[in-house]
């Protein structure tokens, strides 16, 4: 679909009134109202804006604090990509598809953001999730290894496996650590280099006519008009679209810490240290990439988090829990200092599925949210999928149904 076809689709969705502008204070992109305004520049919105712009559409990207700002879920220094998803086989398939897209974007961005590595899941028993995951890897022909305790000790001598019976090892073909903050900043830069427009503003739905949204209302009282709108607001979705999203989304937080590795010792750094998930003591982590060994302890419950007003300070209980874990699992880092702390927030939707669907009240408005704690890893793939939906390209009906607003509300 080219831009002419898209504009025809937009016109059909909203009739001749779609591009009508209020008589007062309408702020427009240069040359007129943009084809699409995308609210939110995180892992969903940032990639959607870039992919839509690459299809020849004029796109305005808005974010209330800016790409990878400290409040954003995508602002962490590192995130991971993996195909190990337990019983959630669909996301295993999607993760495998996302990896080559990340590789292509890395080449385009001319910046190293992807660090392929092994990913280790430590366990004592084969629980149902691990059994399902193994079946999924076999069906998809994804490479993996099963290592017993002695094999783990030989492969990763820097770790303590005394209480580990076996490890499920995902290879570097499907697992990697990603420099998240840098990736989203670069995605926004490339979007603007390709002619997209970015603006810092808080935007909520503005004037509407029937089933057509005409404008966004900005925090300064001005308005932005566009042909279509995409709301990719992440943890801000319940505030931005309260009628639809507040019943579906709740926001929680977790903490992670970077532990300073011993001077001159690369055992705990990429690529020697695998990413890991601990099914025995809980939590997950990555090897050091410039900042230290990352570990996020299991917080034993969901803690509500306000994305605007909550302070992002570490919790003494979790710091101590993390310290005990690192001392146990990494003997060579005993009593290592914490050199950096971060708080991660995410929005959880029913069934932990994404919500990517047309707004039930408007024909020219799309919702892309519900990234949970794992949406970032699909960034380039999500951007293409959202762009397909918005521009009317054919998509998989089963996936569309999985991401529907109605399914989320069941």
Residue pairs with C-beta under 8 A, 6 or more apart in sequence:
1 9
1 55
1 391
1 392
1 393
2 56
3 35
3 55
3 56
3 57
5 392
6 35
6 55
6 57
6 227
6 391
6 392
7 35
7 227
9 391
9 392
10 18
10 35
10 227
10 228
10 364
11 18
11 19
13 212
13 228
13 363
13 364
14 211
14 212
14 227
14 363
14 364
15 212
17 209
17 210
17 212
17 214
18 212
18 214
18 227
18 364
19 33
19 225
19 227
20 209
20 214
21 28
21 33
21 214
21 215
21 225
22 207
22 214
22 215
22 223
22 225
25 221
25 222
25 223
26 33
26 215
26 222
26 223
26 224
26 225
27 218
27 222
27 223
27 224
28 34
28 224
28 225
29 58
29 60
29 197
30 197
31 58
33 224
33 225
33 226
33 227
34 57
34 58
34 59
34 60
34 197
34 226
34 227
35 52
35 57
35 58
35 59
35 226
35 227
35 228
36 49
36 52
36 57
36 58
36 59
36 60
36 226
36 227
36 228
36 229
36 230
36 390
37 59
37 60
37 61
37 62
37 203
37 216
37 224
37 226
37 228
37 229
37 230
38 45
38 48
38 49
38 52
38 59
38 60
38 61
38 62
38 229
38 230
38 232
39 45
39 62
39 63
39 203
39 216
39 229
39 230
39 231
39 232
39 233
39 240
40 46
40 62
40 63
40 231
40 232
40 233
40 234
40 236
41 49
41 61
41 62
41 63
41 66
41 67
41 184
41 188
41 198
42 63
42 67
42 72
42 73
42 74
42 184
42 232
42 234
42 371
43 73
43 74
43 184
43 234
43 371
43 375
43 376
43 378
43 379
43 382
44 232
44 234
44 356
44 368
44 369
44 371
44 375
44 382
44 386
45 61
45 63
45 230
45 232
45 233
45 368
46 61
46 67
46 74
46 184
46 187
46 188
46 191
46 232
46 379
46 383
47 187
47 379
47 380
47 382
47 383
47 386
48 230
48 232
48 368
48 382
48 383
48 386
48 387
48 390
49 59
49 61
49 191
49 196
49 230
49 383
50 187
50 188
50 190
50 191
50 194
50 196
50 383
51 380
51 383
51 384
51 386
51 387
52 59
52 386
52 387
52 390
52 391
53 59
53 191
53 194
53 195
53 196
54 194
55 387
55 391
57 391
58 195
58 197
59 191
59 196
59 197
60 196
60 197
60 198
60 199
60 224
60 226
61 188
61 191
61 196
61 197
61 198
61 199
62 198
62 199
62 200
62 201
62 203
62 216
62 218
62 224
63 69
63 198
63 200
63 201
64 200
64 201
64 202
64 203
64 219
64 236
65 71
65 72
65 200
66 200
67 184
67 185
67 187
67 188
67 198
68 74
68 75
68 180
68 181
68 182
68 184
68 185
69 75
70 312
71 307
71 308
71 345
72 184
72 234
73 234
73 235
73 344
73 345
73 346
73 347
73 371
73 375
73 376
74 180
74 181
74 184
74 376
75 180
75 181
75 184
76 180
76 181
76 256
76 342
76 344
77 179
77 180
77 181
77 258
77 289
77 291
77 340
77 342
78 177
78 178
78 179
78 180
78 286
78 289
78 291
78 294
79 177
79 178
79 180
79 376
79 377
80 119
80 175
80 176
80 177
80 178
80 275
80 284
80 286
80 377
81 95
81 98
81 99
81 102
81 114
81 174
81 175
81 176
81 177
81 178
81 377
82 95
82 119
82 170
82 174
82 175
82 275
82 377
83 92
83 95
83 96
83 137
83 140
83 142
83 170
83 174
83 175
84 92
84 119
84 121
84 133
84 137
84 168
84 170
84 175
84 277
85 91
85 92
85 95
85 133
85 136
86 129
86 130
86 132
86 133
87 128
87 129
87 132
87 133
88 352
89 132
89 136
89 139
90 399
90 402
91 374
91 378
92 133
92 136
92 137
92 140
92 142
93 140
94 378
94 381
95 174
95 377
95 378
96 140
96 142
96 174
97 381
98 377
98 378
98 379
98 380
98 381
99 173
99 174
99 176
101 380
101 381
101 384
102 113
102 114
102 176
102 178
102 379
102 380
103 114
104 380
105 113
105 183
105 187
105 380
106 112
106 113
106 114
108 190
109 183
109 186
109 187
109 190
111 182
111 186
112 179
113 178
113 179
113 182
113 183
113 186
114 176
114 177
114 178
114 179
115 176
115 177
115 178
115 179
115 270
115 271
115 289
116 172
116 173
116 175
116 176
116 271
117 172
117 175
117 176
117 177
117 270
117 271
117 273
117 274
117 275
117 286
117 287
118 169
118 170
118 171
118 172
118 175
118 274
118 275
119 169
119 170
119 175
119 274
119 275
119 276
119 277
120 152
120 156
120 167
120 168
120 169
120 170
120 274
120 275
120 276
120 277
121 130
121 167
121 168
121 169
121 170
121 276
121 277
121 279
122 152
122 161
122 164
122 167
122 276
122 277
122 278
122 279
122 280
123 130
123 164
123 165
123 166
123 167
123 168
123 279
123 280
124 163
124 164
124 165
124 279
124 280
125 165
127 279
130 168
130 279
133 168
134 144
134 168
136 142
137 143
137 144
142 170
142 173
142 174
143 170
143 171
143 173
143 174
144 168
144 169
144 170
144 171
145 168
145 169
145 171
146 166
146 167
146 168
146 169
147 155
147 166
147 167
147 169
148 165
148 166
149 161
149 164
149 165
149 166
151 167
152 159
152 161
152 164
152 166
152 167
153 161
155 169
156 273
156 274
157 267
158 267
158 268
158 272
158 273
158 330
158 332
159 276
159 329
159 330
160 328
160 329
160 330
160 331
161 167
163 280
164 280
169 274
172 271
175 275
177 270
177 275
177 286
177 287
177 289
178 376
178 377
179 289
180 376
183 379
187 379
188 198
191 198
192 198
201 218
201 219
201 220
201 224
202 218
202 219
203 216
203 217
203 218
203 219
203 224
203 240
204 216
204 217
204 240
205 213
205 216
205 217
205 229
205 241
205 365
206 213
206 214
206 215
206 216
206 217
206 223
206 224
207 213
207 214
207 215
207 217
207 223
208 214
208 362
211 361
211 362
211 363
212 362
212 363
212 364
213 229
213 359
213 362
213 364
213 365
214 225
215 223
215 224
215 225
216 223
216 224
216 225
216 226
216 229
217 223
218 224
227 364
228 364
228 365
228 366
228 390
229 362
229 364
229 365
229 366
230 365
230 366
230 367
230 368
230 386
230 390
231 237
231 240
231 241
231 359
231 365
231 366
231 367
231 368
231 369
232 368
232 369
232 386
233 239
233 240
233 241
233 245
233 369
234 307
234 346
234 347
234 369
234 371
235 249
235 251
235 305
235 307
235 345
235 346
235 347
236 307
236 308
237 245
237 249
237 347
237 367
237 369
237 370
238 245
238 246
238 249
238 250
238 251
238 347
239 308
241 359
241 367
244 359
244 360
244 361
244 367
244 405
245 355
245 367
245 369
247 409
248 349
248 350
248 355
248 370
248 405
248 408
248 409
249 347
249 348
249 349
249 355
249 369
249 370
250 302
250 304
250 347
250 348
251 304
251 305
251 306
251 307
251 345
251 346
251 347
251 348
252 302
252 303
252 304
252 305
252 345
252 346
252 348
253 303
253 304
253 305
253 310
253 343
253 344
253 345
254 296
254 299
254 303
254 343
254 344
254 373
255 296
255 297
255 299
255 314
255 315
255 318
255 341
255 342
255 343
255 344
256 285
256 294
256 295
256 296
256 341
256 342
256 344
257 294
257 295
257 296
257 314
257 319
257 322
257 338
257 340
257 341
257 342
258 288
258 291
258 292
258 293
258 294
258 338
258 339
258 340
258 341
258 342
259 292
259 293
259 294
259 295
259 326
259 333
259 336
259 337
259 338
259 339
260 292
260 336
260 337
260 338
260 339
261 268
261 269
261 288
261 292
261 293
261 333
261 336
262 268
262 332
262 333
262 336
265 332
266 272
267 273
267 332
268 287
268 288
268 293
268 330
268 332
268 333
269 287
269 288
269 289
269 293
270 286
270 287
270 288
270 289
271 287
272 287
273 286
273 287
273 288
273 293
274 287
275 284
275 285
275 286
275 287
276 284
276 285
277 283
277 284
278 284
278 325
278 329
281 298
281 325
281 328
281 329
282 297
282 298
282 300
283 295
283 296
283 297
283 298
283 322
283 325
284 295
284 296
285 293
285 294
285 295
285 296
286 293
286 294
287 293
287 294
288 294
291 339
291 340
292 339
292 340
293 326
293 330
293 333
293 336
295 322
295 325
295 326
296 322
296 344
297 318
297 321
297 322
297 325
299 315
299 318
302 348
305 343
305 345
307 345
310 343
310 345
312 342
312 343
313 343
314 341
314 343
319 338
319 341
322 338
323 338
326 333
326 334
326 336
327 333
327 334
327 335
330 336
344 373
346 371
346 372
346 373
346 375
347 369
347 370
347 371
347 372
348 370
348 372
348 373
349 355
349 369
349 370
349 372
349 408
350 407
350 408
350 409
350 410
351 407
351 408
352 372
353 370
353 402
353 403
353 407
353 408
354 368
354 369
354 370
354 371
354 372
354 375
354 382
354 403
355 367
355 368
355 369
355 370
355 403
355 404
355 405
355 408
356 366
356 367
356 368
356 369
356 370
356 382
356 385
356 386
356 389
356 403
357 366
357 367
357 400
357 403
357 404
357 405
357 406
358 365
358 366
358 367
358 389
359 365
359 366
359 367
359 405
360 405
360 406
366 386
366 389
366 390
367 405
368 382
368 386
370 408
375 382
385 395
385 399
387 393
388 394
388 395
389 395
389 400
401 407
